[in-house]
Amino acid sequence: MTMIRVKAAPGQRCPMEHNPREYITDDPAGIEVAESAYILRLIKDGSLVVVTPKKAKGGA
């Protein structure tokens, strides 16, 4: 299954798919989760935000 990195929208927290007593928070680093229907639905309704990795600045 494909994995994606997500975080909760600012000021929110969302229950984890398989453990509703654990939450996805708005921590800037986010967490990596399986791309399931549950996660995609939370992204679509705006409760979760996909975290994109920042490109490293470097010069050589």
All heavy atoms as TSV, in Angstrom:
chain	resi	resn	atom	element	x	y	z
A	1	MET	N	N	0.845	-1.173	0.000
A	1	MET	CA	C	0.000	0.000	0.000
A	1	MET	C	C	0.894	1.242	0.000
A	1	MET	O	O	1.935	1.270	0.631
A	1	MET	CB	C	-0.917	-0.012	1.224
A	1	MET	CG	C	-1.884	1.138	1.255
A	1	MET	SD	S	-3.171	0.959	2.486
A	1	MET	CE	C	-4.382	0.082	1.532
A	2	THR	N	N	0.451	2.263	-0.674
A	2	THR	CA	C	1.205	3.502	-0.765
A	2	THR	C	C	1.146	4.258	0.560
A	2	THR	O	O	0.105	4.319	1.205
A	2	THR	CB	C	0.610	4.399	-1.868
A	2	THR	OG1	O	0.578	3.672	-3.088
A	2	THR	CG2	C	1.408	5.658	-2.045
A	3	MET	N	N	2.273	4.840	0.949
A	3	MET	CA	C	2.348	5.618	2.181
A	3	MET	C	C	2.434	7.100	1.827
A	3	MET	O	O	3.080	7.470	0.852
A	3	MET	CB	C	3.574	5.213	2.998
A	3	MET	CG	C	3.610	3.738	3.370
A	3	MET	SD	S	2.273	3.233	4.434
A	3	MET	CE	C	2.850	3.838	6.001
A	4	ILE	N	N	1.762	7.940	2.628
A	4	ILE	CA	C	1.839	9.386	2.450
A	4	ILE	C	C	2.063	10.035	3.813
A	4	ILE	O	O	1.726	9.461	4.848
A	4	ILE	CB	C	0.581	9.972	1.779
A	4	ILE	CG1	C	-0.678	9.618	2.559
A	4	ILE	CG2	C	0.453	9.518	0.348
A	4	ILE	CD1	C	-1.940	10.290	2.031
A	5	ARG	N	N	2.643	11.225	3.808
A	5	ARG	CA	C	2.882	11.972	5.042
A	5	ARG	C	C	1.805	13.044	5.158
A	5	ARG	O	O	1.589	13.818	4.233
A	5	ARG	CB	C	4.269	12.595	5.020
A	5	ARG	CG	C	4.637	13.275	6.315
A	5	ARG	CD	C	6.117	13.589	6.394
A	5	ARG	NE	N	6.920	12.399	6.557
A	5	ARG	CZ	C	7.157	11.787	7.727
A	5	ARG	NH1	N	6.634	12.257	8.825
A	5	ARG	NH2	N	7.912	10.724	7.782
A	6	VAL	N	N	1.117	13.057	6.304
A	6	VAL	CA	C	0.024	13.997	6.531
A	6	VAL	C	C	0.140	14.634	7.909
A	6	VAL	O	O	0.846	14.130	8.779
A	6	VAL	CB	C	-1.360	13.311	6.409
A	6	VAL	CG1	C	-1.605	12.796	5.017
A	6	VAL	CG2	C	-1.516	12.197	7.431
A	7	LYS	N	N	-0.566	15.742	8.076
A	7	LYS	CA	C	-0.731	16.365	9.388
A	7	LYS	C	C	-2.149	16.900	9.452
A	7	LYS	O	O	-2.809	17.073	8.420
A	7	LYS	CB	C	0.288	17.478	9.601
A	7	LYS	CG	C	0.090	18.674	8.699
A	7	LYS	CD	C	1.089	19.761	9.007
A	7	LYS	CE	C	0.807	20.977	8.139
A	7	LYS	NZ	N	1.663	22.080	8.475
A	8	ALA	N	N	-2.626	17.169	10.649
A	8	ALA	CA	C	-3.967	17.722	10.812
A	8	ALA	C	C	-3.968	19.187	10.379
A	8	ALA	O	O	-2.939	19.860	10.430
A	8	ALA	CB	C	-4.403	17.604	12.262
A	9	ALA	N	N	-5.114	19.663	9.954
A	9	ALA	CA	C	-5.265	21.075	9.621
A	9	ALA	C	C	-4.962	21.885	10.889
A	9	ALA	O	O	-5.119	21.386	12.006
A	9	ALA	CB	C	-6.674	21.340	9.123
A	10	PRO	N	N	-4.520	23.134	10.740
A	10	PRO	CA	C	-4.166	23.943	11.913
A	10	PRO	C	C	-5.263	23.970	12.970
A	10	PRO	O	O	-6.432	24.206	12.670
A	10	PRO	CB	C	-3.940	25.341	11.321
A	10	PRO	CG	C	-3.557	25.085	9.896
A	10	PRO	CD	C	-4.344	23.862	9.487
A	11	GLY	N	N	-4.869	23.686	14.216
A	11	GLY	CA	C	-5.800	23.716	15.334
A	11	GLY	C	C	-6.682	22.490	15.477
A	11	GLY	O	O	-7.522	22.444	16.362
A	12	GLN	N	N	-6.506	21.488	14.613
A	12	GLN	CA	C	-7.344	20.287	14.684
A	12	GLN	C	C	-6.502	19.072	15.029
A	12	GLN	O	O	-5.275	19.111	15.007
A	12	GLN	CB	C	-8.030	20.037	13.350
A	12	GLN	CG	C	-9.050	21.061	12.996
A	12	GLN	CD	C	-9.874	20.633	11.799
A	12	GLN	OE1	O	-9.771	19.512	11.316
A	12	GLN	NE2	N	-10.700	21.527	11.311
A	13	ARG	N	N	-7.188	17.986	15.325
A	13	ARG	CA	C	-6.559	16.675	15.454
A	13	ARG	C	C	-7.561	15.651	14.973
A	13	ARG	O	O	-8.770	15.813	15.136
A	13	ARG	CB	C	-6.080	16.397	16.871
A	13	ARG	CG	C	-7.152	16.377	17.910
A	13	ARG	CD	C	-6.574	16.200	19.287
A	13	ARG	NE	N	-7.646	15.834	20.196
A	13	ARG	CZ	C	-7.474	15.221	21.329
A	13	ARG	NH1	N	-6.270	14.909	21.729
A	13	ARG	NH2	N	-8.495	14.917	22.086
A	14	CYS	N	N	-7.058	14.582	14.359
A	14	CYS	CA	C	-7.924	13.566	13.753
A	14	CYS	C	C	-7.574	12.204	14.332
A	14	CYS	O	O	-6.401	11.869	14.481
A	14	CYS	CB	C	-7.714	13.530	12.242
A	14	CYS	SG	S	-8.111	15.065	11.430
A	15	PRO	N	N	-8.580	11.385	14.626
A	15	PRO	CA	C	-8.311	10.041	15.143
A	15	PRO	C	C	-7.585	9.185	14.109
A	15	PRO	O	O	-7.843	9.291	12.905
A	15	PRO	CB	C	-9.694	9.461	15.415
A	15	PRO	CG	C	-10.645	10.586	15.313
A	15	PRO	CD	C	-10.002	11.660	14.523
A	16	MET	N	N	-6.670	8.357	14.595
A	16	MET	CA	C	-5.986	7.413	13.718
A	16	MET	C	C	-7.007	6.388	13.233
A	16	MET	O	O	-8.006	6.118	13.902
A	16	MET	CB	C	-4.864	6.695	14.474
A	16	MET	CG	C	-3.750	7.604	14.940
A	16	MET	SD	S	-2.718	8.180	13.599
A	16	MET	CE	C	-1.801	6.719	13.246
A	17	GLU	N	N	-6.749	5.800	12.089
A	17	GLU	CA	C	-7.695	4.876	11.481
A	17	GLU	C	C	-7.951	3.632	12.335
A	17	GLU	O	O	-9.087	3.211	12.525
A	17	GLU	CB	C	-7.190	4.465	10.102
A	17	GLU	CG	C	-8.123	3.560	9.359
A	17	GLU	CD	C	-7.683	3.318	7.939
A	17	GLU	OE1	O	-6.554	3.659	7.569
A	17	GLU	OE2	O	-8.506	2.788	7.175
A	18	HIS	N	N	-6.901	3.033	12.858
A	18	HIS	CA	C	-7.059	1.766	13.574
A	18	HIS	C	C	-6.966	1.910	15.091
A	18	HIS	O	O	-7.003	0.912	15.802
A	18	HIS	CB	C	-6.014	0.752	13.099
A	18	HIS	CG	C	-6.175	0.426	11.645
A	18	HIS	ND1	N	-7.269	-0.250	11.154
A	18	HIS	CD2	C	-5.420	0.714	10.572
A	18	HIS	CE1	C	-7.161	-0.399	9.849
A	18	HIS	NE2	N	-6.041	0.198	9.466
A	19	ASN	N	N	-6.828	3.143	15.573
A	19	ASN	CA	C	-6.800	3.376	17.012
A	19	ASN	C	C	-7.374	4.767	17.287
A	19	ASN	O	O	-6.641	5.745	17.319
A	19	ASN	CB	C	-5.377	3.267	17.561
A	19	ASN	CG	C	-5.350	3.296	19.073
A	19	ASN	OD1	O	-6.368	3.534	19.715
A	19	ASN	ND2	N	-4.183	3.072	19.647
A	20	PRO	N	N	-8.674	4.860	17.494
A	20	PRO	CA	C	-9.308	6.167	17.640
A	20	PRO	C	C	-8.907	6.939	18.890
A	20	PRO	O	O	-9.272	8.093	19.036
A	20	PRO	CB	C	-10.800	5.835	17.652
A	20	PRO	CG	C	-10.884	4.418	18.043
A	20	PRO	CD	C	-9.623	3.763	17.559
A	21	ARG	N	N	-8.120	6.332	19.770
A	21	ARG	CA	C	-7.632	7.049	20.950
A	21	ARG	C	C	-6.273	7.693	20.704
A	21	ARG	O	O	-5.756	8.387	21.567
A	21	ARG	CB	C	-7.575	6.118	22.147
A	21	ARG	CG	C	-8.966	5.725	22.596
A	21	ARG	CD	C	-8.951	4.945	23.863
A	21	ARG	NE	N	-10.318	4.657	24.265
A	21	ARG	CZ	C	-10.698	3.545	24.818
A	21	ARG	NH1	N	-9.819	2.595	25.059
A	21	ARG	NH2	N	-11.950	3.352	25.152
A	22	GLU	N	N	-5.681	7.454	19.543
A	22	GLU	CA	C	-4.458	8.132	19.119
A	22	GLU	C	C	-4.841	9.121	18.041
A	22	GLU	O	O	-5.734	8.866	17.242
A	22	GLU	CB	C	-3.440	7.138	18.550
A	22	GLU	CG	C	-2.688	6.365	19.582
A	22	GLU	CD	C	-1.570	5.557	18.960
A	22	GLU	OE1	O	-0.887	6.062	18.042
A	22	GLU	OE2	O	-1.397	4.416	19.372
A	23	TYR	N	N	-4.146	10.253	18.017
A	23	TYR	CA	C	-4.542	11.315	17.103
A	23	TYR	C	C	-3.411	11.754	16.182
A	23	TYR	O	O	-2.250	11.725	16.559
A	23	TYR	CB	C	-5.034	12.535	17.890
A	23	TYR	CG	C	-6.315	12.269	18.625
A	23	TYR	CD1	C	-6.313	11.809	19.932
A	23	TYR	CD2	C	-7.537	12.445	17.998
A	23	TYR	CE1	C	-7.493	11.546	20.606
A	23	TYR	CE2	C	-8.727	12.187	18.652
A	23	TYR	CZ	C	-8.697	11.740	19.954
A	23	TYR	OH	O	-9.873	11.478	20.606
A	24	ILE	N	N	-3.796	12.192	14.996
A	24	ILE	CA	C	-2.896	12.867	14.080
A	24	ILE	C	C	-3.023	14.342	14.439
A	24	ILE	O	O	-4.128	14.891	14.428
A	24	ILE	CB	C	-3.300	12.637	12.609
A	24	ILE	CG1	C	-3.280	11.142	12.283
A	24	ILE	CG2	C	-2.387	13.425	11.685
A	24	ILE	CD1	C	-3.892	10.795	10.928
A	25	THR	N	N	-1.917	14.987	14.799
A	25	THR	CA	C	-1.956	16.382	15.223
A	25	THR	C	C	-1.452	17.298	14.113
A	25	THR	O	O	-1.113	16.836	13.027
A	25	THR	CB	C	-1.084	16.576	16.480
A	25	THR	OG1	O	0.276	16.301	16.134
A	25	THR	CG2	C	-1.527	15.662	17.617
A	26	ASP	N	N	-1.376	18.582	14.425
A	26	ASP	CA	C	-0.895	19.548	13.437
A	26	ASP	C	C	0.616	19.779	13.541
A	26	ASP	O	O	1.125	20.823	13.135
A	26	ASP	CB	C	-1.677	20.861	13.529
A	26	ASP	CG	C	-1.594	21.511	14.897
A	26	ASP	OD1	O	-0.988	20.927	15.809
A	26	ASP	OD2	O	-2.149	22.606	15.056
A	27	ASP	N	N	1.340	18.780	14.051
A	27	ASP	CA	C	2.805	18.834	14.105
A	27	ASP	C	C	3.344	19.060	12.698
A	27	ASP	O	O	2.970	18.335	11.771
A	27	ASP	CB	C	3.337	17.517	14.678
A	27	ASP	CG	C	4.847	17.441	14.707
A	27	ASP	OD1	O	5.493	18.504	14.732
A	27	ASP	OD2	O	5.381	16.317	14.697
A	28	PRO	N	N	4.207	20.061	12.491
A	28	PRO	CA	C	4.690	20.387	11.147
A	28	PRO	C	C	5.353	19.221	10.404
A	28	PRO	O	O	5.285	19.154	9.183
A	28	PRO	CB	C	5.703	21.503	11.383
A	28	PRO	CG	C	5.346	22.075	12.701
A	28	PRO	CD	C	4.728	20.964	13.490
A	29	ALA	N	N	5.972	18.300	11.125
A	29	ALA	CA	C	6.631	17.167	10.473
A	29	ALA	C	C	5.624	16.166	9.932
A	29	ALA	O	O	5.898	15.450	8.976
A	29	ALA	CB	C	7.576	16.474	11.451
A	30	GLY	N	N	4.447	16.099	10.542
A	30	GLY	CA	C	3.427	15.141	10.107
A	30	GLY	C	C	3.814	13.715	10.466
A	30	GLY	O	O	4.818	13.474	11.115
A	31	ILE	N	N	2.980	12.778	10.030
A	31	ILE	CA	C	3.286	11.358	10.224
A	31	ILE	C	C	3.006	10.626	8.924
A	31	ILE	O	O	2.225	11.069	8.096
A	31	ILE	CB	C	2.459	10.731	11.370
A	31	ILE	CG1	C	0.971	10.741	11.047
A	31	ILE	CG2	C	2.726	11.410	12.680
A	31	ILE	CD1	C	0.175	9.831	11.945
A	32	GLU	N	N	3.660	9.494	8.777
A	32	GLU	CA	C	3.470	8.688	7.580
A	32	GLU	C	C	2.380	7.650	7.845
A	32	GLU	O	O	2.436	6.921	8.830
A	32	GLU	CB	C	4.781	8.002	7.204
A	32	GLU	CG	C	4.783	7.519	5.779
A	32	GLU	CD	C	6.173	7.283	5.256
A	32	GLU	OE1	O	6.942	8.238	5.199
A	32	GLU	OE2	O	6.461	6.126	4.927
A	33	VAL	N	N	1.387	7.624	6.969
A	33	VAL	CA	C	0.255	6.701	7.104
A	33	VAL	C	C	-0.021	6.037	5.760
A	33	VAL	O	O	0.395	6.529	4.719
A	33	VAL	CB	C	-1.024	7.428	7.590
A	33	VAL	CG1	C	-0.852	7.962	8.991
A	33	VAL	CG2	C	-1.420	8.534	6.646
A	34	ALA	N	N	-0.749	4.928	5.797
A	34	ALA	CA	C	-1.152	4.253	4.562
A	34	ALA	C	C	-2.221	5.091	3.863
A	34	ALA	O	O	-3.090	5.681	4.504
A	34	ALA	CB	C	-1.704	2.866	4.877
A	35	GLU	N	N	-2.147	5.137	2.556
A	35	GLU	CA	C	-3.107	5.907	1.758
A	35	GLU	C	C	-4.396	5.098	1.615
A	35	GLU	O	O	-4.643	4.453	0.611
A	35	GLU	CB	C	-2.504	6.207	0.385
A	35	GLU	CG	C	-3.301	7.172	-0.432
A	35	GLU	CD	C	-2.632	7.511	-1.739
A	35	GLU	OE1	O	-1.402	7.451	-1.836
A	35	GLU	OE2	O	-3.366	7.823	-2.688
A	36	SER	N	N	-5.222	5.146	2.646
A	36	SER	CA	C	-6.475	4.386	2.673
A	36	SER	C	C	-7.660	5.292	2.356
A	36	SER	O	O	-7.532	6.515	2.298
A	36	SER	CB	C	-6.663	3.773	4.061
A	36	SER	OG	O	-6.858	4.807	5.009
A	37	ALA	N	N	-8.822	4.701	2.201
A	37	ALA	CA	C	-10.035	5.476	1.944
A	37	ALA	C	C	-10.313	6.439	3.088
A	37	ALA	O	O	-10.725	7.583	2.865
A	37	ALA	CB	C	-11.221	4.537	1.732
A	38	TYR	N	N	-10.070	6.015	4.316
A	38	TYR	CA	C	-10.289	6.862	5.493
A	38	TYR	C	C	-9.414	8.109	5.428
A	38	TYR	O	O	-9.895	9.234	5.604
A	38	TYR	CB	C	-9.991	6.048	6.761
A	38	TYR	CG	C	-10.036	6.852	8.035
A	38	TYR	CD1	C	-11.252	7.242	8.582
A	38	TYR	CD2	C	-8.865	7.210	8.696
A	38	TYR	CE1	C	-11.298	7.964	9.764
A	38	TYR	CE2	C	-8.900	7.931	9.877
A	38	TYR	CZ	C	-10.119	8.310	10.404
A	38	TYR	OH	O	-10.169	9.035	11.569
A	39	ILE	N	N	-8.132	7.929	5.166
A	39	ILE	CA	C	-7.194	9.054	5.102
A	39	ILE	C	C	-7.535	9.968	3.931
A	39	ILE	O	O	-7.553	11.201	4.071
A	39	ILE	CB	C	-5.738	8.540	5.001
A	39	ILE	CG1	C	-5.352	7.759	6.271
A	39	ILE	CG2	C	-4.766	9.675	4.734
A	39	ILE	CD1	C	-5.359	8.560	7.558
A	40	LEU	N	N	-7.835	9.395	2.780
A	40	LEU	CA	C	-8.188	10.210	1.611
A	40	LEU	C	C	-9.457	11.027	1.859
A	40	LEU	O	O	-9.570	12.170	1.418
A	40	LEU	CB	C	-8.340	9.325	0.376
A	40	LEU	CG	C	-7.044	8.658	-0.107
A	40	LEU	CD1	C	-7.351	7.703	-1.256
A	40	LEU	CD2	C	-6.009	9.681	-0.503
A	41	ARG	N	N	-10.414	10.465	2.588
A	41	ARG	CA	C	-11.642	11.186	2.910
A	41	ARG	C	C	-11.340	12.375	3.831
A	41	ARG	O	O	-11.878	13.471	3.646
A	41	ARG	CB	C	-12.655	10.245	3.564
A	41	ARG	CG	C	-14.009	10.882	3.802
A	41	ARG	CD	C	-15.052	9.892	4.284
A	41	ARG	NE	N	-14.685	9.296	5.564
A	41	ARG	CZ	C	-14.436	7.998	5.754
A	41	ARG	NH1	N	-14.518	7.142	4.761
A	41	ARG	NH2	N	-14.117	7.542	6.942
A	42	LEU	N	N	-10.448	12.182	4.813
A	42	LEU	CA	C	-10.082	13.284	5.705
A	42	LEU	C	C	-9.317	14.378	4.961
A	42	LEU	O	O	-9.471	15.565	5.268
A	42	LEU	CB	C	-9.254	12.761	6.877
A	42	LEU	CG	C	-10.020	11.915	7.903
A	42	LEU	CD1	C	-9.058	11.350	8.937
A	42	LEU	CD2	C	-11.111	12.723	8.570
A	43	ILE	N	N	-8.516	13.993	3.971
A	43	ILE	CA	C	-7.813	14.986	3.153
A	43	ILE	C	C	-8.830	15.770	2.331
A	43	ILE	O	O	-8.777	17.003	2.261
A	43	ILE	CB	C	-6.771	14.310	2.241
A	43	ILE	CG1	C	-5.625	13.735	3.083
A	43	ILE	CG2	C	-6.236	15.287	1.203
A	43	ILE	CD1	C	-4.686	12.827	2.319
A	44	LYS	N	N	-9.773	15.067	1.732
A	44	LYS	CA	C	-10.772	15.720	0.881
A	44	LYS	C	C	-11.639	16.706	1.665
A	44	LYS	O	O	-11.970	17.781	1.167
A	44	LYS	CB	C	-11.652	14.669	0.201
A	44	LYS	CG	C	-12.603	15.247	-0.805
A	44	LYS	CD	C	-13.366	14.169	-1.534
A	44	LYS	CE	C	-14.312	14.790	-2.545
A	44	LYS	NZ	N	-15.074	13.785	-3.262
A	45	ASP	N	N	-12.000	16.359	2.898
A	45	ASP	CA	C	-12.861	17.276	3.661
A	45	ASP	C	C	-12.075	18.370	4.390
A	45	ASP	O	O	-12.654	19.216	5.044
A	45	ASP	CB	C	-13.797	16.519	4.603
A	45	ASP	CG	C	-13.171	16.066	5.919
A	45	ASP	OD1	O	-12.010	16.404	6.201
A	45	ASP	OD2	O	-13.870	15.368	6.668
A	46	GLY	N	N	-10.747	18.351	4.261
A	46	GLY	CA	C	-9.929	19.423	4.816
A	46	GLY	C	C	-9.431	19.196	6.224
A	46	GLY	O	O	-8.776	20.066	6.801
A	47	SER	N	N	-9.718	18.039	6.821
A	47	SER	CA	C	-9.253	17.755	8.173
A	47	SER	C	C	-7.771	17.414	8.206
A	47	SER	O	O	-7.094	17.691	9.197
A	47	SER	CB	C	-10.040	16.593	8.778
A	47	SER	OG	O	-11.403	16.937	8.889
A	48	LEU	N	N	-7.266	16.810	7.139
A	48	LEU	CA	C	-5.841	16.482	7.025
A	48	LEU	C	C	-5.238	17.233	5.851
A	48	LEU	O	O	-5.924	17.530	4.871
A	48	LEU	CB	C	-5.625	14.981	6.806
A	48	LEU	CG	C	-5.901	14.045	7.967
A	48	LEU	CD1	C	-5.628	12.604	7.553
A	48	LEU	CD2	C	-5.074	14.407	9.182
A	49	VAL	N	N	-3.939	17.491	5.960
A	49	VAL	CA	C	-3.180	18.169	4.915
A	49	VAL	C	C	-1.989	17.284	4.569
A	49	VAL	O	O	-1.318	16.769	5.464
A	49	VAL	CB	C	-2.675	19.535	5.419
A	49	VAL	CG1	C	-1.846	20.237	4.368
A	49	VAL	CG2	C	-3.834	20.398	5.872
A	50	VAL	N	N	-1.715	17.119	3.272
A	50	VAL	CA	C	-0.555	16.338	2.839
A	50	VAL	C	C	0.692	17.186	3.058
A	50	VAL	O	O	0.741	18.360	2.691
A	50	VAL	CB	C	-0.679	15.933	1.350
A	50	VAL	CG1	C	0.573	15.213	0.894
A	50	VAL	CG2	C	-1.912	15.073	1.146
A	51	VAL	N	N	1.709	16.584	3.683
A	51	VAL	CA	C	2.977	17.273	3.927
A	51	VAL	C	C	3.933	16.905	2.797
A	51	VAL	O	O	4.201	15.725	2.572
A	51	VAL	CB	C	3.582	16.835	5.281
A	51	VAL	CG1	C	4.932	17.480	5.505
A	51	VAL	CG2	C	2.625	17.152	6.411
A	52	THR	N	N	4.410	17.912	2.109
A	52	THR	CA	C	5.367	17.666	1.023
A	52	THR	C	C	6.774	17.890	1.562
A	52	THR	O	O	7.010	18.853	2.302
A	52	THR	CB	C	5.111	18.609	-0.166
A	52	THR	OG1	O	5.132	19.944	0.275
A	52	THR	CG2	C	3.769	18.316	-0.802
A	53	PRO	N	N	7.692	16.997	1.210
A	53	PRO	CA	C	9.057	17.161	1.698
A	53	PRO	C	C	9.696	18.407	1.098
A	53	PRO	O	O	9.469	18.729	-0.077
A	53	PRO	CB	C	9.761	15.888	1.237
A	53	PRO	CG	C	8.910	15.331	0.157
A	53	PRO	CD	C	7.522	15.838	0.382
A	54	LYS	N	N	10.453	19.113	1.926
A	54	LYS	CA	C	11.134	20.301	1.423
A	54	LYS	C	C	12.400	19.885	0.707
A	54	LYS	O	O	13.126	19.008	1.167
A	54	LYS	CB	C	11.471	21.236	2.594
A	54	LYS	CG	C	10.232	21.766	3.260
A	54	LYS	CD	C	10.560	22.778	4.292
A	54	LYS	CE	C	9.266	23.252	4.923
A	54	LYS	NZ	N	9.378	24.485	5.593
A	55	LYS	N	N	12.647	20.513	-0.413
A	55	LYS	CA	C	13.857	20.207	-1.170
A	55	LYS	C	C	15.050	20.847	-0.483
A	55	LYS	O	O	14.968	22.008	-0.045
A	55	LYS	CB	C	13.740	20.711	-2.608
A	55	LYS	CG	C	12.692	19.992	-3.387
A	55	LYS	CD	C	12.669	20.430	-4.811
A	55	LYS	CE	C	11.605	19.636	-5.588
A	55	LYS	NZ	N	11.543	20.005	-6.983
A	56	ALA	N	N	16.112	20.102	-0.388
A	56	ALA	CA	C	17.316	20.607	0.242
A	56	ALA	C	C	17.977	21.654	-0.640
A	56	ALA	O	O	18.102	21.468	-1.839
A	56	ALA	CB	C	18.279	19.466	0.532
A	57	LYS	N	N	18.345	22.755	-0.023
A	57	LYS	CA	C	19.073	23.773	-0.773
A	57	LYS	C	C	20.546	23.418	-0.679
A	57	LYS	O	O	21.066	23.170	0.402
A	57	LYS	CB	C	18.853	25.146	-0.161
A	57	LYS	CG	C	17.441	25.652	-0.312
A	57	LYS	CD	C	17.319	27.038	0.279
A	57	LYS	CE	C	15.900	27.532	0.185
A	57	LYS	NZ	N	15.738	28.839	0.812
A	58	GLY	N	N	21.156	23.388	-1.785
A	58	GLY	CA	C	22.576	23.046	-1.751
A	58	GLY	C	C	23.245	23.483	-3.029
A	58	GLY	O	O	22.628	23.590	-4.082
A	59	GLY	N	N	24.439	23.766	-2.892
A	59	GLY	CA	C	25.196	24.176	-4.054
A	59	GLY	C	C	26.541	23.471	-4.034
A	59	GLY	O	O	27.136	23.256	-2.989
A	60	ALA	N	N	26.971	23.093	-5.178
A	60	ALA	CA	C	28.258	22.416	-5.222
A	60	ALA	C	C	29.043	22.920	-6.406
A	60	ALA	O	O	28.565	23.427	-7.353
A	60	ALA	CB	C	28.085	20.924	-5.316
